[in-house]
Amino acid sequence: MKSFGVLVVTLALVACETPSSNTKIGGLLPALPAKPTTFSGGNGLSYKTAIVVHASSEATGVPAEYAYIKAHYPGYRFISQGLSFEHGKSYDIMTFADSHGKKHVLYFDISEYFGRM
């Protein structure tokens, strides 16, 4: 009977062990850090010259679009954001006014991350 008690205590301690960082939790591996968001492509003035957003998800891609506009047009005023599909790709079309009030429209190719949470 004494060995049964030792077995119960041992099992209880093993069950309470904290998983290491490499341990699967709920059948999944811990998430890897998101890759940095980068841009390529053209000047964004049309579908053909869209700014390509390289992001891992919408959670990082969309804020990166706003950061891009802020960096290139300090003091901008947001007007609208639209979603468009052309030639098998997904685009965000951002309309805003610069600090002097001039209206701008930029096309962002979001195909790489669109629909990824």
N, C-alpha and C positions, 0 to 999 in steps of 0.2 A: 504494500500500500504506500510505503514511503517513496518508492521509485515512481509511482503514479503521480504523487504530488510534485515531485521534482520535474517530471515531464510536463505537467500543466503549467508550472511557473516558467519553464524554458520556452514553451510555445507562446505564452502570453508576452514574454519579452521580445521574441523574434517578431511577433505580429505588430509590435509597437515601434519597430525599427524605422527610422526616418530614411526614405529612399535617397540614394546618391544622385548627383546631377546627371548621370548616365542611365539611370533606371527608367524604364518605361512606366508612365503614369497613366492608368486607365487605358492601356493598350497603345498609347501614343508616346512618341519621343518628345522631349521638351522642344519648344519652338526655337528655331535658329533666328538670330538677329536679322532684321530686314536689310536688304542691300540698299546702298545709298541711291537716291533718285538722281538721274542725270538727264540731260537733254541733247538732242542731235537734230539733224534735219535742216530746214531752211529758216526764213525770217518770219514765218507764221502768217503771211498776208493772204494766203489762199490754201485750198486743200492741197494743191500740188507742192506748195512750199511750207507745209505745216511743220510746227515744232514737235518733234517726236519726244514723248515723255517716257523714259525708261524707269518704271517703278514696279514694285512687287505687289501693290494693292491699291485700291481706291483710297484707303486711309492715308497713304503716303503720296499718291499721285496727284490728287486734287489739291491739297495744300501746297504742293510744289508748283502747280500752275499759278496760284496766287502769289507765291514767293517770287516766281519768275517775273510776273508783271510788276510787282513792287520794286524789284531790283532794277528793272529796265525803264520803269516809268514812275519814279518816286512821286508821291503825292497824288497818285491816280485816284479816280472815283469810280467805283464799280457801277455798271449799268445793268448787265444781264449775262447769263450763262445759258447756252443751249447745247443740246446733244444732237449730233447728226451722224448719219451713216452714208458713206460714199465709197464706191469701188471696193467693197468688202472690208472697210476699216471704220473704226469708231473715232469721232472727233468731238472735242469740247470747243465751242465757239464762244470766246469771251469778248464781251463788248464793254468798254470803259472809256472814260475821258481822262486825258493827262492833266497835269497840274495847271495847264493853260486853258483847259476846257475843250481841247480838240478831241473829237471822238476817234477811237481806234477799235479795230476788230482783229483778234488773233485766233488762229486755228491751231489747236493742239491735237496731235494724233495720240489718242489714248488707248489704242488697240492692245498694247502690251499688258495693260493692267485692268481694262474695263471689265467689270463684273467679278473681280477678285476682291474678296473682303479681307 
